[in-house]
Amino acid sequence: MLGTIVNALAILCGALLGMLLRNGLKEDYKQIVFHGVSLAVLFIGASGAIGNMIQPSSHPILFIISLIIGGLLGQWWNIELRLENLGNLIQSKLQKGSKGGNLSQGFVSASLLFCVGTMAIMGSLESGLQGVHKTLFAKSVLDGVTSVILSSTLGIGVALAGVSVFIYQGLITLLAQWIEPYMTADMIREISTVGGILIFAIGINMMEIKKIKVGNLLPAIFIPVLYYLPFVQTFLLKIKSIFNIIF
């Protein structure tokens, strides 16, 4: 768990430092920094999604199915509204000047950036199976720097992403010996593809191009996990063989 603890603390410290920088910037400087961060988020999301989609072994339509099913589930559970309510609740406890919606945006945006990706998954597995934390230490440096920049524009919600990282990576680390056989390269690639698309959507929201309820799309990340489970693959192969016989 050492790597995960260091990672979560790096995000927290970076976010607090970013808040100090935020308070020291004039409004026009904040705006240009925010635009720069928004463009960076768009680029990270686009490059992550496209980079995984063009790989030869990628599934051509799984990310579409994941977004549709995940979006329907998220809309049904109304995750976006629940996150906003959580942001309002935390904000009322903190008694700060920023709005709950901004806190929620910072929390969701940073959580996706820090949790979705190969380093988070493989680093946690490495930590749990081998007790080696090099990957997560490297990720801690990257996340710490990123949290400084994000919190300077999105606020204290970025610090709460440290909790997401701690729970997400901590669970993978603790359950590494059980889940490692199922975490195939294909599954991780598809999770990263969907995550990249959601990060791109966050960038669109930040640029105020179009309001996308990214919170309601969060279940899409877990659809590739279900798809690549052995019993699901066996079922799909049986369905495919039946269709081949009929047609």
C-alpha positions in Angstrom: 0.0 0.0 0.0 3.0 2.3 0.3 2.9 3.4 -3.3 -0.8 4.2 -3.1 -0.4 6.2 0.1 2.4 8.2 -1.4 0.3 8.8 -4.5 -2.7 10.0 -2.5 -0.5 12.3 -0.4 1.2 13.8 -3.5 -2.2 14.7 -4.9 -3.3 16.3 -1.6 -0.2 18.3 -1.3 -0.2 19.3 -4.9 -3.8 20.4 -4.7 -3.2 22.5 -1.6 -0.2 24.2 -3.3 -2.4 24.9 -6.3 -5.0 26.5 -4.1 -2.3 28.9 -2.7 -1.3 29.8 -6.3 -5.0 30.3 -7.2 -5.5 32.8 -4.4 -2.5 34.8 -5.6 -3.5 35.1 -9.3 -5.5 37.9 -10.8 -8.7 37.0 -12.6 -7.4 37.4 -16.1 -4.4 35.2 -15.3 -6.7 32.6 -13.8 -8.7 32.6 -17.0 -5.8 32.0 -19.3 -4.4 29.3 -17.0 -7.9 27.7 -17.0 -8.0 27.7 -20.8 -4.5 26.2 -21.0 -5.5 23.4 -18.6 -8.7 22.8 -20.5 -6.8 22.4 -23.8 -4.4 20.0 -22.0 -7.3 17.9 -20.7 -8.8 17.8 -24.2 -5.4 16.6 -25.6 -4.8 14.0 -22.9 -8.3 12.6 -23.4 -8.1 12.5 -27.2 -4.5 11.1 -27.4 -5.4 8.4 -24.8 -8.6 7.3 -26.6 -7.2 7.4 -30.2 -3.9 5.9 -29.2 -5.7 2.8 -27.8 -8.3 2.6 -30.6 -5.7 2.4 -33.4 -4.0 -0.7 -31.9 -4.4 -3.8 -34.0 -6.0 -5.8 -31.2 -8.5 -3.2 -30.2 -12.2 -3.9 -30.3 -13.8 -1.7 -32.9 -17.1 -1.1 -31.2 -16.7 -2.0 -27.6 -16.1 1.6 -26.5 -19.4 2.6 -28.2 -21.4 -0.1 -26.5 -19.7 0.8 -23.2 -20.7 4.5 -23.5 -24.3 3.7 -24.4 -24.8 1.1 -21.7 -22.8 3.0 -19.1 -24.7 6.2 -20.0 -28.1 4.6 -19.6 -27.1 3.1 -16.2 -25.6 6.4 -15.1 -28.7 8.3 -16.2 -30.9 5.8 -14.4 -28.9 6.2 -11.2 -28.5 9.9 -11.8 -24.9 9.9 -10.8 -24.2 13.5 -11.9 -26.9 14.9 -9.6 -25.6 12.7 -6.7 -22.1 14.0 -7.2 -23.3 17.6 -7.2 -25.3 17.0 -4.0 -22.2 15.5 -2.5 -20.2 18.6 -3.6 -22.8 20.8 -2.0 -22.7 18.9 1.2 -18.9 19.0 1.5 -18.9 22.6 0.5 -21.3 23.5 3.2 -19.0 21.8 5.7 -15.9 23.5 4.4 -17.6 26.9 4.4 -15.5 28.2 1.5 -16.4 30.6 -1.3 -16.5 28.2 -4.3 -19.7 26.5 -5.4 -20.5 22.8 -4.9 -20.7 22.3 -8.6 -17.2 23.4 -9.1 -16.1 21.1 -6.2 -17.8 18.2 -8.0 -16.2 19.1 -11.3 -12.7 19.2 -9.7 -13.3 15.9 -8.0 -14.7 14.0 -11.0 -12.1 15.5 -13.4 -9.1 14.8 -11.2 -10.4 11.3 -10.2 -10.6 10.3 -13.9 -7.2 11.7 -14.8 -5.5 10.0 -11.9 -7.4 6.7 -11.8 -7.9 5.8 -15.5 -4.8 4.6 -17.2 -2.2 1.8 -17.4 0.1 3.2 -14.7 -2.7 3.2 -12.0 -3.7 -0.4 -12.8 -0.3 -2.0 -13.5 1.5 0.0 -10.7 -1.1 -1.2 -8.2 -0.8 -4.8 -9.3 3.0 -4.5 -9.2 2.8 -3.1 -5.7 0.4 -5.9 -4.5 2.2 -8.8 -6.1 5.8 -7.9 -5.9 6.0 -5.2 -3.2 7.7 -2.9 -5.8 6.4 0.7 -5.9 8.5 2.3 -8.6 5.6 2.7 -11.0 3.4 4.3 -8.4 6.2 6.5 -7.2 6.7 7.8 -10.7 2.9 8.3 -11.0 2.9 10.2 -7.7 5.3 12.8 -9.2 3.2 13.2 -12.3 -0.1 13.4 -10.3 1.3 15.8 -7.8 2.4 18.3 -10.5 -0.9 17.8 -12.3 -2.9 18.4 -9.2 -1.1 21.7 -8.6 -2.2 22.9 -12.1 -5.8 21.5 -11.8 -6.5 22.9 -8.3 -5.3 26.3 -9.3 -8.3 26.4 -11.7 -10.8 23.8 -10.5 -10.4 24.3 -6.7 -10.3 22.1 -3.7 -12.3 19.3 -5.3 -9.0 18.1 -6.9 -7.7 17.3 -3.4 -10.7 14.9 -2.8 -9.4 12.9 -5.8 -6.7 11.7 -3.5 -9.4 9.7 -1.7 -10.5 8.2 -5.1 -6.9 7.2 -5.8 -6.4 5.7 -2.4 -9.6 3.6 -2.6 -9.2 2.6 -6.2 -5.5 1.7 -6.3 -5.7 0.4 -2.7 -8.3 -2.2 -3.6 -6.4 -3.3 -6.7 -3.2 -3.6 -4.5 -5.0 -5.6 -1.8 -6.8 -7.9 -4.2 -3.9 -8.1 -6.7 -3.4 -11.9 -6.4 -7.1 -12.5 -7.2 -7.7 -10.0 -9.9 -4.4 -10.1 -11.8 -5.3 -13.2 -13.9 -8.4 -11.3 -15.2 -6.7 -7.9 -15.9 -5.6 -8.7 -19.4 -3.9 -6.2 -21.7 -7.0 -6.1 -23.8 -9.2 -5.2 -20.8 -6.8 -2.5 -19.6 -6.6 -1.0 -23.2 -10.4 -0.8 -23.5 -10.8 0.8 -20.0 -8.2 3.4 -21.0 -10.0 4.0 -24.3 -13.3 4.8 -22.6 -11.5 6.8 -19.9 -9.8 8.9 -22.5 -13.2 9.7 -24.1 -14.6 10.7 -20.7 -11.5 12.9 -20.1 -12.1 14.5 -23.5 -15.7 15.2 -22.4 -14.4 16.9 -19.3 -12.3 19.2 -21.4 -15.3 20.1 -23.5 -17.2 21.0 -20.3 -14.2 23.1 -19.0 -14.1 25.0 -22.3 -17.9 25.5 -22.0 -18.4 24.1 -25.6 -21.2 21.8 -24.5 -22.4 20.7 -21.1 -22.0 16.9 -20.9 -23.1 14.9 -17.8 -19.8 13.1 -17.5 -20.9 11.7 -14.1 -23.7 9.8 -15.7 -21.2 8.2 -18.1 -18.9 6.9 -15.4 -20.3 3.4 -15.4 -19.0 3.0 -19.0 -15.5 2.4 -17.6 -16.7 -0.9 -16.1 -18.4 -2.3 -19.1 -15.1 -3.6 -20.7 -14.4 -5.3 -17.3 -17.6 -7.3 -17.6 -17.1 -7.9 -21.3 -13.7 -9.6 -20.8 -14.7 -11.8 -17.9 -14.1 -15.5 -18.9 -17.7 -16.6 -18.5 -19.0 -13.7 -20.6 -16.5 -14.5 -23.3 -17.6 -18.2 -23.2 -21.2 -17.1 -23.5 -20.4 -14.8 -26.5 -18.5 -17.6 -28.2 -21.5 -19.9 -27.9 -23.8 -17.3 -29.3 -21.4 -16.7 -32.2 -21.2 -20.5 -32.9 -25.0 -20.7 -32.9 -25.3 -17.9 -35.4 -22.6 -19.5 -37.6 -24.6 -22.7 -37.7 -27.9 -21.0 -38.5 -26.5 -18.7 -41.2 
